[in-house]
C-alpha cells in the first residue's frame, strides 16, 4: 500500500471514529438532549407569549389613557363648577389608581392629567407631586422635562423658591428634548434675582446667552437683566 493510500485509509478510520463517538454520545444522552430541546421550545413559546401579552396590555393601557384624556378635556372647561365635582373626583380617583400601576407614556400622561386637575383647583402641593411623579415614571419620554417645569411652577406658587429653582434646573438639564429650556433657565435667573442672589442670577442669565444664542427672545431678555443688574 502506498503512503498516499495509507493516509486516505487512516483519514476514513479517524472520520468514522469521530462519527461513532458523536453517535454514541447522542444515544447515551438522547433523553437529556430531548429534554433540553423541549425546555428550549417551552422557553421560546413563553417569550413569544410574554411579548404578545405585553403588547396587549400596552394597547389596553393606551386605550384607557385616551378615555381619560377625553373625560379630562370635557371636565377642564368648567372644572371648578360644583356640578362637576362628582365627575372630577371620580376621574382623580381613577387616574391615581391607574397611574400607580403604569410607567412609560401611560403612567406619565395620567400623572400629568392629575397635575392639571390639581393646578386648576389651586391645589399646588398635590399638583407638584403629580408632575414630579410624571417626570419620574416617564423619565425616557418627552413629557419628563415638561412635567419638571410644571412641578417647578407649582413649587413656586407655594413659595418654595429653592425647590422651584432645583426643578427648573432639572428641566433645563433635558434641554436637548425640551424646547422651553431657555424659559426655564430665565426663571432660574428671575428667582435668584428675587432672592437677591445677584451673582447666581447673572450666571443663570449668561447661560441663556451661551447655550441658546439663536433664541433672540430669551437672549434679549437675559441681556436686559444683565445690564440692569450690573449698572446698579
C-alpha positions in Angstrom: 0.0 0.0 0.0 1.4 3.4 -0.9 1.8 6.2 1.6 -1.0 8.2 0.0 -3.4 5.3 0.2 -2.5 4.6 3.8 -3.1 8.3 4.6 -6.6 8.1 3.0 -7.4 4.9 4.8 -6.4 6.5 8.2 -8.5 9.6 7.4 -11.5 7.4 6.8 -10.9 5.4 10.0 -10.4 8.7 12.0 -13.6 10.1 10.5 -15.5 7.0 11.2 -14.2 7.1 14.8 -15.4 10.7 15.3 -18.8 9.9 13.8 -19.2 6.8 16.0 -18.3 8.9 19.1 -20.9 11.5 18.3 -23.5 8.9 17.5 -22.7 7.1 20.8 -22.9 10.3 22.7 -26.3 11.1 21.3 -27.6 7.6 22.0 -26.4 7.7 25.6 -27.7 11.3 26.2 -30.7 11.4 24.0 -33.1 11.7 26.9 -31.3 14.8 28.3 -30.9 16.2 24.8 -34.6 15.8 24.1 -35.5 17.3 27.4 -33.2 20.2 26.6 -34.9 20.8 23.3 -38.3 20.7 24.9 -37.2 23.2 27.5 -35.9 25.5 24.8 -39.1 25.2 22.9 -41.1 26.0 26.0 -38.8 29.0 26.8 -39.3 30.3 23.3 -43.0 29.8 23.4 -43.1 31.6 26.8 -41.1 34.6 25.4 -43.4 34.9 22.4 -46.5 34.6 24.7 -45.0 37.2 27.1 -44.4 39.6 24.2 -47.9 39.1 23.0 -49.4 39.7 26.4 -47.2 42.8 26.9 -48.3 44.2 23.6 -52.0 43.5 24.5 -51.6 45.2 27.9 -49.8 48.2 26.4 -52.6 48.6 23.8 -55.2 48.4 26.6 -53.4 50.9 28.7 -53.1 53.4 25.9 -56.8 52.9 25.1 -57.6 53.7 28.8 -55.4 56.8 28.6 -57.3 58.0 25.6 -60.5 57.6 27.5 -59.1 59.5 30.5 -58.0 62.3 28.1 -61.4 62.7 26.6 -63.0 62.9 30.0 -60.4 65.4 31.2 -60.8 67.7 28.2 -64.6 67.8 28.8 -64.2 68.5 32.5 -61.4 71.1 32.4 -63.7 73.6 30.7 -65.5 74.2 33.9 -63.6 72.0 36.3 -64.5 74.1 39.4 -68.2 74.1 38.7 -69.8 72.4 41.7 -72.0 70.4 39.4 -68.9 68.7 38.0 -67.3 67.9 41.4 -68.5 64.3 41.4 -67.2 63.6 38.0 -63.9 65.4 38.8 -63.4 63.3 42.0 -64.2 60.1 40.1 -61.6 60.9 37.4 -59.0 61.8 40.0 -59.5 58.5 41.8 -59.3 56.5 38.6 -56.3 58.4 37.4 -54.5 57.9 40.7 -55.1 54.2 40.7 -54.2 53.8 37.1 -51.0 55.9 37.3 -49.7 54.0 40.3 -49.7 50.8 38.2 -48.2 52.0 35.0 -45.0 53.5 33.8 -43.8 54.9 30.5 -46.2 57.1 28.5 -49.4 55.7 30.0 -48.3 56.4 33.6 -46.7 59.7 32.7 -49.8 61.0 30.9 -52.0 60.0 33.7 -49.9 61.9 36.2 -49.8 65.0 34.0 -53.6 65.0 33.9 -53.7 64.7 37.7 -51.3 67.7 37.8 -53.5 69.7 35.5 -56.6 69.0 37.6 -54.9 69.9 40.9 -53.5 73.1 39.3 -56.9 74.1 38.1 -58.1 73.7 41.7 -55.1 75.6 43.0 -54.0 72.6 45.0 -50.4 73.3 44.2 -48.8 70.8 46.6 -50.8 68.0 45.0 -50.0 69.4 41.6 -46.3 69.5 42.3 -46.3 65.9 43.5 -48.3 64.7 40.5 -46.0 66.4 38.0 -42.9 65.1 39.9 -44.3 61.6 39.6 -44.9 62.1 35.9 -41.3 63.0 35.4 -40.1 60.0 37.4 -42.2 57.4 35.7 -41.7 59.0 32.3 -38.0 59.7 32.5 -37.5 58.4 29.0 -40.4 60.3 27.4 -40.7 63.8 26.0 -43.1 64.6 28.8 -40.4 64.4 31.5 -38.9 68.0 31.1 -42.4 69.5 30.7 -43.5 67.8 33.9 -40.5 69.0 35.7 -41.1 72.6 34.5 -44.8 72.4 35.7 -43.7 71.0 39.0 -41.3 73.9 39.3 -44.2 76.3 38.7 -46.3 74.5 41.4 -43.4 74.8 43.8 -43.1 78.5 43.1 -46.8 79.0 43.7 -46.2 77.5 47.1 -43.4 79.9 47.8 -40.8 77.1 47.7 -38.2 79.0 45.8 -35.3 76.7 46.3 -37.4 73.7 45.3 -38.6 75.6 42.2 -35.0 76.5 41.2 -34.0 72.9 41.6 -36.9 71.6 39.4 -36.3 74.3 36.8 -32.7 73.2 36.7 -33.7 69.5 36.2 -35.9 70.5 33.2 -33.0 72.6 31.7 -30.7 69.6 32.1 -33.0 67.9 29.5 -32.7 70.8 27.1 -31.9 68.5 24.1 -35.6 67.4 24.2 -37.1 70.5 25.8 -37.8 73.5 23.5 -38.8 75.6 26.6 -35.4 75.2 28.3 -34.4 78.8 27.8 -37.6 79.9 29.5 -36.8 77.6 32.4 -33.3 79.0 32.6 -34.7 82.5 32.7 -37.0 81.5 35.5 -33.9 80.4 37.5 -32.3 83.8 36.9 -35.6 85.6 37.9 -35.9 83.6 41.1 -32.3 84.1 42.0 -32.7 87.8 41.4 -35.8 87.9 43.6 -33.7 86.3 46.4 -31.1 89.0 46.0 -28.6 86.4 44.7 -27.1 88.7 42.1 -24.2 86.5 41.1 -26.3 83.4 40.7 -28.9 85.4 38.7 -26.2 86.8 36.4 -24.8 83.3 35.9 -28.3 82.0 35.0 -28.8 84.8 32.5 -25.4 84.3 30.9 -26.1 80.6 30.5 -29.1 81.6 28.2 -26.8 83.7 26.0 -24.1 81.0 25.9 -26.4 78.0 25.4 -29.2 79.4 23.2 -27.6 82.3 21.2 -30.1 81.9 18.4 -33.1 82.3 20.6 -33.4 86.0 20.3 -36.4 86.5 22.5 -34.8 84.9 25.7 -31.3 86.1 25.0 -32.5 89.7 24.6 -34.4 89.4 27.9 -31.3 87.9 29.6 -29.1 90.7 28.2 -31.5 93.3 29.5 -31.5 91.8 33.0 -27.7 91.5 33.0 -27.4 95.2 32.1 -29.9 96.1 34.7 -28.1 94.2 37.4 -24.6 95.4 36.5 -25.4 99.1 36.4 -26.9 99.2 39.8 
